[in-house]
Amino acid sequence: MKNQNIRLFSLLALAAVALSSCSDSFLQEKKNFDNVNVDIYNYYEGCNARVSDVYSWCLPDVTSSANWKYNCTGNADDQSKSTEEFSGFSAFVHPDNELSVMGGNAVPDYFHYSSNNIQASVWGRIRNINDVIQGIEGGSLDQEDKDMLLGQVYFFRAWCYYQLVKWYGGVPIMETVEEPVEGTEHPRSSARECIEFILSDLQKSATMLEASTLDGGWRSADDWGRITTGAALALKGRVLLLWASPLFNRTGDESRWVNAYNEMNADLAKIQKCGFRLYEAGGANAAAFAALFSLTSSCEAVFQTCYNTIQSGDTQKNSNWERSIRPKNASGSGLNPSAMIVDMFPMADGRRPSSCNTYSKLQVSDYAYNPNFPFMDRDPRFYRTFAFPGVRWAFSGDATQADPNNPSYNKGADYELWNYVWYTTADDRDNIESSNNYGAENLLANVKGMYVRKRSDDADVNGSPLYSWAASTTVSGFTYSAAPYIEIRYAEVLLNLAEAAAGAGKMGEAVELLRQVRRRVGYTGDCGLDANLASDQAACLSAVLYERQVELAYEGKRFDDLRRWMLFDGGANVSEINGAPSSWTLTGWGGNTCTYLGFAPLNGQRRENLEFRVSEETVKQGLGGTTINDDPLVFELNDQEISRPAAIDLRYDLADQCKAMRNFYAEFLVRKTKKGDSYTSDHMEEYMHFFAKYYFLGIPQAAQASDAGLQQTIGWEDYNQGGANGTFDPLAN
């Protein structure tokens, strides 16, 4: 262990607690009990209140972008905008603004954040958890009750440390309650020690919760949303996978993969005994895949944050996801996927489209891909992940209450998205950088070229929506939603195991696990997987990563996958890190994970957006005015006495519907590439650049300033040493 210290203290302070759980009974328990007398631990009600307090601090939150407190949940934040999912340079891929500790472009602070507020401090949460552990262990409850409560708390300590270690490698290990005394110091442990600590806590959690959750989960519906043995073992699998991945395993040590596989394979039965499995309710075009995100108690939700529709008070916890993804004319705001990911999704035979050069070791589809008609012959999950001009996307609510110009479509029950655009001048129409576009059906300047549809509470797959529709002079639309956010679902458990199996040389088992995931969305037979995957380890691992990208899109997982596999540069630029030891050089996977996997590095690429504008050849030069009444396509269709085709309805077979829509696009719409990532002031393209030192972040200046002895990560400036290069090696044993 490095002989270096860090002062970690946080002052306990009363604050309003943001509460979350599926069960209203559970929600009512979650009040602020962080400033308590130790006698509370002699009573079950008091102990349970303290445990519920831990939930309120530590659960992921879909309403927040990724930051010091919350992990990425799929929003267009700095992490997701460093992947293929969204365009626009974020803090991590901006080529011109290298992050630093002491410079103006400060490295994000996921380490400390604040030293004087228990809820605004990463370490404050850990201190609170340790207080609960110490209090319950020292209290007078019987051992069965202690285990049931402590099992949940040990999970969250592991969860907090997992969030730290994936960014920083080694961090201080705190197992006891530290008083907020200035000068208290603790060493920064190695990554190995931290991983072992996390795994130990998760195993404790899993074992302690077996009596309460191993027989189909918690016995009372009031406890739905609490941690189970299955959740602890699922997170354990994710941690094992992180440790085996190139980020922490530069030599490609196969024993880590074998250990991960053996542990995860043995744990799968217990995860299943907790009641977790793929949700397979049937329905056309991956309907079950779509529906699982709008169930309050899905069998696939291994670890989730639950929400409610309570409008005020201490137990209010509303999700804003539905509002964030719906188009403006449906009372939402809309998330715009990049053209890159739209063009990457598999075709209907399960293989990559010809436009996708990222996974070159996987076969190209037999279906011809025409980017002008991206909805033709795609993987069923494509239609549940994206929305495009001419697709049905039903909801329950009257959008005309927000704006009388919005289309009603039978109060949302028959809503169709028509988000094609036009421009007012030919120069704007032909300019990739122009934002002077106007969208149909009152979208106007609020239009998105395509929309993220993933995790939507779609009325066609859920007849009892989890959201409340508000209608007032100030607020209208999707306001209060109880749709849960699933952090770990059973499909990820299978994909984690598949990756571990492939890394351990058991490619045949990995292929069968991939087939399980694909069968749920309608694949049969070989499920579109290449025949050589069972014999070619590199191709098999590539197929697993591709499947993860598709299955888990917009769930906040992609950035972590890219980092742990070092896919921004393949690990080739480690030598550029100031002071990087030779042990950081990637020697496994042929010295370059991108080359090994056949993956095109993200560094040096751009992500553009796309839209469909009216055709200048058939629709008045593609030009119109600035109001809802200036839609040139409507004028053209009226002149020809024809109408738009029926929107593609995912409840029915798509073949003929998509052909009809293709014909409409071919005559009246043109795909336009639209600016995504930045251009220079002289209109030159700029390209993503993830600096190699970002694979392990530097400790931020504020945290260093609070401790004169805090050792900095190699490759980053040490504030306490006058800006000299850091000396802490996260990978040293």
Backbone hydrogen bonds, N-H to C=O, Kabsch-Sander energy under -0.5 kcal/mol:
donor,donor_aa,acceptor,acceptor_aa,energy
2,K,188,R,-0.5
4,Q,2,K,-1.9
5,N,709,G,-0.6
6,I,186,H,-1.7
8,L,6,I,-0.7
9,F,7,R,-0.6
11,L,115,S,-0.5
19,L,17,V,-0.6
19,L,316,Q,-0.6
21,S,306,C,-0.5
22,C,224,W,-0.5
23,S,224,W,-1.0
27,L,23,S,-2.4
28,Q,24,D,-2.4
29,E,25,S,-1.0
29,E,26,F,-0.6
30,K,26,F,-0.8
30,K,27,L,-1.1
31,K,29,E,-1.9
33,F,31,K,-1.0
36,V,34,D,-0.6
40,I,37,N,-2.2
41,Y,38,V,-1.8
42,N,39,D,-1.9
43,Y,40,I,-1.3
47,C,43,Y,-2.5
48,N,44,Y,-3.0
49,A,45,E,-1.9
50,R,46,G,-1.8
51,V,47,C,-2.2
52,S,48,N,-2.5
53,D,49,A,-1.7
54,V,50,R,-1.5
55,Y,51,V,-1.8
56,S,52,S,-2.0
57,W,53,D,-1.2
58,C,54,V,-2.1
59,L,55,Y,-2.3
64,S,61,D,-1.4
67,N,70,Y,-2.2
77,D,75,N,-2.1
81,K,77,D,-2.7
82,S,79,Q,-1.6
83,T,80,S,-1.5
86,F,80,S,-0.9
93,V,90,S,-0.7
94,H,90,S,-0.9
98,E,96,D,-0.5
100,S,105,N,-2.2
106,A,104,G,-1.3
107,V,100,S,-2.1
110,Y,108,P,-1.0
114,S,112,H,-2.4
118,I,11,L,-1.1
120,A,117,N,-1.0
121,S,118,I,-0.6
122,V,112,H,-1.5
125,R,121,S,-1.4
126,I,122,V,-1.2
127,R,123,W,-2.5
128,N,124,G,-2.3
129,I,125,R,-2.4
130,N,126,I,-2.6
131,D,127,R,-2.1
132,V,128,N,-2.0
133,I,129,I,-2.7
134,Q,130,N,-2.8
135,G,131,D,-2.6
136,I,132,V,-2.8
137,E,133,I,-2.5
138,G,134,Q,-1.7
139,G,135,G,-0.7
139,G,136,I,-0.8
141,L,41,Y,-0.5
146,K,142,D,-2.2
147,D,143,Q,-2.8
148,M,144,E,-2.0
149,L,145,D,-2.0
150,L,146,K,-3.5
151,G,147,D,-2.4
152,Q,148,M,-0.6
152,Q,149,L,-0.5
153,V,149,L,-1.5
154,Y,150,L,-3.0
155,F,151,G,-1.2
156,F,152,Q,-1.4
157,R,153,V,-1.9
158,A,154,Y,-2.2
159,W,155,F,-2.5
160,C,156,F,-2.4
161,Y,157,R,-2.2
162,Y,158,A,-2.7
163,Q,159,W,-1.9
164,L,160,C,-1.3
165,V,161,Y,-3.2
166,K,162,Y,-2.0
167,W,164,L,-1.1
168,Y,164,L,-2.6
169,G,165,V,-2.3
170,G,168,Y,-0.8
174,M,172,P,-0.7
175,E,173,I,-0.6
178,E,176,T,-0.6
181,V,179,E,-2.8
182,E,180,P,-0.5
184,T,181,V,-1.9
186,H,6,I,-2.1
188,R,4,Q,-0.9
189,S,171,V,-1.1
189,S,187,P,-0.7
191,A,730,P,-1.7
194,C,190,S,-2.1
195,I,191,A,-2.9
196,E,192,R,-2.5
197,F,193,E,-2.0
198,I,194,C,-2.6
199,L,195,I,-2.7
200,S,196,E,-2.1
201,D,197,F,-2.3
202,L,198,I,-2.3
203,Q,199,L,-2.2
204,K,200,S,-2.4
205,S,201,D,-2.6
206,A,202,L,-2.7
207,T,203,Q,-2.4
208,M,204,K,-2.8
209,L,205,S,-1.7
210,E,207,T,-1.1
213,T,209,L,-2.2
214,L,210,E,-2.2
216,G,214,L,-0.9
216,G,273,K,-3.4
217,G,213,T,-1.7
223,D,220,S,-1.7
224,W,221,A,-1.6
226,R,223,D,-2.1
232,A,228,T,-2.0
233,L,229,T,-2.4
234,A,230,G,-2.2
235,L,231,A,-2.4
236,K,232,A,-2.1
237,G,233,L,-2.0
238,R,234,A,-1.7
239,V,235,L,-2.3
240,L,236,K,-2.5
241,L,237,G,-2.1
242,L,238,R,-2.1
243,W,239,V,-2.3
244,A,240,L,-1.6
245,S,241,L,-1.3
247,L,564,R,-2.3
248,F,242,L,-0.5
248,F,245,S,-1.3
249,N,245,S,-1.7
252,G,249,N,-1.5
256,R,253,D,-1.1
257,W,253,D,-0.8
258,V,254,E,-2.5
259,N,255,S,-2.5
260,A,256,R,-2.4
261,Y,257,W,-2.9
262,N,258,V,-2.8
263,E,259,N,-2.6
264,M,260,A,-2.7
265,N,261,Y,-3.1
266,A,262,N,-1.9
267,D,263,E,-2.0
268,L,264,M,-1.2
271,I,267,D,-2.0
272,Q,268,L,-2.3
273,K,269,A,-2.0
274,C,270,K,-1.0
274,C,271,I,-0.6
275,G,272,Q,-2.2
276,F,271,I,-1.3
277,R,299,C,-1.6
280,E,278,L,-0.7
290,A,286,A,-1.7
291,A,287,A,-2.6
292,L,288,A,-1.8
293,F,290,A,-0.9
294,S,291,A,-2.1
295,L,292,L,-0.8
298,S,295,L,-0.6
301,A,298,S,-1.2
302,V,300,E,-1.3
302,V,488,I,-1.4
303,F,488,I,-2.2
305,T,485,Y,-2.9
307,Y,482,A,-0.7
308,N,317,K,-3.8
316,Q,313,G,-1.5
319,S,481,S,-2.7
324,S,320,N,-2.1
325,I,321,W,-1.8
326,R,322,E,-1.8
330,A,327,P,-1.7
331,S,328,K,-1.8
332,G,327,P,-2.0
333,S,323,R,-1.7
334,G,323,R,-0.5
334,G,324,S,-0.7
338,S,85,E,-1.7
339,A,608,E,-3.0
340,M,608,E,-0.7
341,I,84,E,-0.8
342,V,338,S,-1.5
343,D,339,A,-2.3
344,M,340,M,-0.7
344,M,341,I,-0.6
345,F,341,I,-1.3
347,M,351,R,-3.0
348,A,377,D,-2.3
350,G,347,M,-2.2
352,R,363,Q,-1.0
356,C,353,P,-1.9
357,N,355,S,-0.8
360,S,358,T,-0.8
360,S,598,G,-2.8
361,K,597,L,-0.5
362,L,359,Y,-1.8
365,S,352,R,-3.0
370,N,368,A,-0.6
373,F,370,N,-2.5
376,M,373,F,-1.9
378,R,375,F,-0.6
379,D,346,P,-2.3
382,F,379,D,-2.3
383,Y,379,D,-0.6
383,Y,380,P,-0.6
384,R,380,P,-0.6
385,T,381,R,-0.8
385,T,382,F,-0.9
386,F,382,F,-2.1
387,A,451,Y,-2.4
390,G,417,L,-4.0
391,V,388,F,-0.7
391,V,417,L,-1.0
392,R,648,I,-2.7
393,W,415,Y,-2.2
395,F,412,G,-2.4
397,G,395,F,-0.6
397,G,411,K,-2.2
399,A,397,G,-0.9
401,Q,398,D,-1.7
402,A,399,A,-1.0
403,D,399,A,-1.4
406,N,403,D,-2.3
412,G,408,S,-3.1
413,A,410,N,-1.7
414,D,409,Y,-2.5
415,Y,412,G,-1.6
417,L,391,V,-2.7
418,W,416,E,-0.6
421,V,612,F,-2.1
422,W,438,Y,-1.6
423,Y,622,G,-1.6
424,T,436,N,-0.6
429,R,425,T,-2.3
430,D,426,A,-1.9
431,N,428,D,-1.3
432,I,430,D,-0.6
434,S,431,N,-1.2
437,N,435,S,-1.2
438,Y,422,W,-2.2
439,G,444,L,-1.2
440,A,420,Y,-2.0
443,L,440,A,-1.7
444,L,439,G,-2.3
446,N,443,L,-2.6
447,V,444,L,-1.4
451,Y,387,A,-2.5
452,V,335,L,-2.0
453,R,385,T,-3.0
453,R,451,Y,-0.5
454,K,385,T,-1.4
456,S,453,R,-1.4
458,D,456,S,-1.7
459,A,394,A,-1.9
461,V,458,D,-1.7
462,N,458,D,-1.8
468,S,480,Y,-3.0
470,A,468,S,-0.6
470,A,477,G,-2.5
472,S,475,V,-1.8
477,G,470,A,-2.7
478,F,331,S,-0.5
479,T,468,S,-1.5
479,T,477,G,-1.2
480,Y,468,S,-0.9
481,S,319,S,-0.7
481,S,479,T,-0.7
482,A,466,L,-2.5
485,Y,305,T,-2.7
486,I,484,P,-0.5
487,E,303,F,-2.0
487,E,485,Y,-0.7
488,I,303,F,-2.1
490,Y,300,E,-2.1
492,E,489,R,-1.0
493,V,489,R,-1.6
494,L,490,Y,-2.2
495,L,491,A,-2.1
496,N,492,E,-3.2
497,L,493,V,-2.1
498,A,494,L,-2.4
499,E,495,L,-2.3
500,A,496,N,-2.3
501,A,497,L,-2.7
502,A,498,A,-2.4
503,G,499,E,-2.5
504,A,500,A,-1.7
505,G,502,A,-1.4
506,K,501,A,-3.0
507,M,505,G,-0.8
510,A,506,K,-1.7
511,V,507,M,-2.5
512,E,508,G,-1.7
513,L,509,E,-2.0
514,L,510,A,-2.2
515,R,511,V,-2.2
516,Q,512,E,-1.8
517,V,513,L,-1.6
518,R,514,L,-2.2
519,R,515,R,-2.8
520,R,516,Q,-1.1
521,V,518,R,-1.0
522,G,519,R,-1.8
523,Y,518,R,-1.9
527,C,524,T,-2.6
529,L,526,D,-1.7
533,L,530,D,-1.3
534,A,531,A,-0.6
535,S,532,N,-1.5
536,D,532,N,-2.1
537,Q,535,S,-0.7
540,C,536,D,-2.5
541,L,537,Q,-2.7
542,S,538,A,-2.2
543,A,539,A,-2.4
544,V,540,C,-2.1
545,L,541,L,-2.3
546,Y,542,S,-2.2
547,E,543,A,-2.4
548,R,544,V,-2.5
549,Q,545,L,-2.1
550,V,546,Y,-1.8
551,E,547,E,-3.1
552,L,548,R,-2.3
553,A,550,V,-1.0
555,E,552,L,-1.4
557,K,552,L,-0.6
561,D,557,K,-1.8
562,L,558,R,-2.5
563,R,559,F,-2.3
564,R,560,D,-2.7
565,W,561,D,-1.5
566,M,563,R,-1.3
567,L,562,L,-2.6
569,D,566,M,-0.7
570,G,566,M,-1.6
572,A,569,D,-1.4
574,V,571,G,-0.9
576,E,573,N,-1.8
577,I,574,V,-2.1
580,A,577,I,-2.1
584,W,581,P,-1.9
585,T,582,S,-1.5
586,L,571,G,-0.5
587,T,250,R,-1.8
587,T,585,T,-0.7
588,G,250,R,-2.7
591,G,588,G,-1.9
592,N,589,W,-1.6
593,T,570,G,-1.9
596,Y,592,N,-2.5
597,L,593,T,-2.4
598,G,594,C,-1.4
599,F,594,C,-2.5
600,A,358,T,-0.8
602,L,567,L,-1.5
603,N,568,F,-2.1
604,G,688,M,-2.7
605,Q,602,L,-2.1
608,E,606,R,-0.5
609,N,674,K,-3.1
611,E,672,K,-1.7
613,R,611,E,-0.6
613,R,670,V,-2.4
614,V,421,V,-2.4
615,S,668,F,-2.4
619,V,615,S,-2.1
621,Q,616,E,-0.9
622,G,615,S,-0.7
622,G,619,V,-3.2
623,L,620,K,-1.7
624,G,423,Y,-2.2
625,G,630,D,-0.8
630,D,627,T,-2.0
631,D,628,I,-0.7
635,F,631,D,-1.6
636,E,632,P,-2.2
637,L,633,L,-2.9
638,N,634,V,-2.4
639,D,635,F,-2.3
640,Q,636,E,-1.9
641,E,637,L,-0.6
641,E,638,N,-0.7
642,I,637,L,-2.4
648,I,390,G,-2.7
650,L,648,I,-0.6
652,Y,649,D,-1.8
658,C,654,L,-3.3
659,K,655,A,-1.8
660,A,656,D,-2.2
661,M,657,Q,-2.1
662,R,658,C,-2.6
663,N,659,K,-2.1
664,F,660,A,-1.6
665,Y,661,M,-2.7
666,A,662,R,-2.8
667,E,663,N,-1.3
668,F,664,F,-2.5
669,L,665,Y,-2.4
670,V,613,R,-2.8
672,K,611,E,-3.1
674,K,609,N,-2.5
675,K,432,I,-2.6
677,D,607,R,-1.7
680,T,684,M,-2.8
683,H,680,T,-2.1
686,E,678,S,-1.5
688,M,605,Q,-2.7
689,H,93,V,-1.9
691,F,689,H,-0.7
694,Y,691,F,-2.4
695,Y,692,A,-1.6
696,F,693,K,-1.1
697,L,167,W,-2.3
704,Q,700,P,-1.9
705,A,701,Q,-3.1
706,S,702,A,-1.0
707,D,704,Q,-1.8
710,L,707,D,-1.6
714,I,728,F,-2.4
716,W,713,T,-1.8
718,D,724,A,-2.9
719,Y,717,E,-0.8
721,Q,718,D,-1.4
722,G,719,Y,-1.1
723,G,718,D,-2.8
724,A,718,D,-0.6
724,A,721,Q,-1.2
726,G,713,T,-0.6
726,G,716,W,-2.2
727,T,712,Q,-0.9
728,F,712,Q,-3.5
732,A,729,D,-1.3
